[in-house]
């Protein structure tokens, strides 16, 4: 699994780029396609990829749905996009998920907060108690809003035995782990070898993958790929035998519903 805040395909090399390249958040730029190609190459060998700060098709992205674009160029048969904040036709803020497995259920959650536009994309693979639920989230900046949003996410995964929460959390992993535990959601806290933000001089571990405590972490790594202002994070997980067998069987069945949103 991999999680990556791609900052709508804008390459970064320092804080000054936030000013120099700020116009790229509202206007198209030819270099964006080069960056999207780099991202597609980076993610192609993963099974499940969570994307934050993608554009779902607006002026700034040349009206290209970036989730679909990356999925097609990286060879993912299934992709899902959650549109969270539309600014006329200028920007279409979204979360996305790419997968090699077909999804059984896709749910868009609008997260609580004073400023609307934060969301969580919940995708279920498999069915019943043999399902793996993946939540892609991009939390708010304020601590007060984060607590409300974490409580909301905790409620959404409460009834699911196997889950993964991944995304740009805008907070440190130890604090997020502790907050989830307050709501009786037990996750594994994986030791992070290095921070993820900003990508050129990382100091904060705000890009995270947390898994339910009944899944096994085989490996966690932060990838030193300076494409966005965030570094991508990847995790290999070991599934229980029964769950793995069920997902394998589902992968060979025809999907029961449309997989692309």
Secondary structure, DSSP 8 states (H G I E B T S, - for coil): -EEEE-GGG---SSTHHHHHTGGGGTS--THHHHHHHHHHHHHTT-SEEEEEEEESS-GGGTT--HHHHHHHHHT-SEEEEEEEEEETTTEEEEEEEEESS--SEEEEEE---SSS--EEEEEEEEETTEEEEEEEEE--SSHHHHHHHHHHHHHHHTT-SEEEEEEE-SS-HHHHHHHHHHTT--B-----SS--BSTTS--B--EEEEEBTTSEEEEEEE----SSSB--EEEEEE--HHHHHHHHHHHTS--SS----
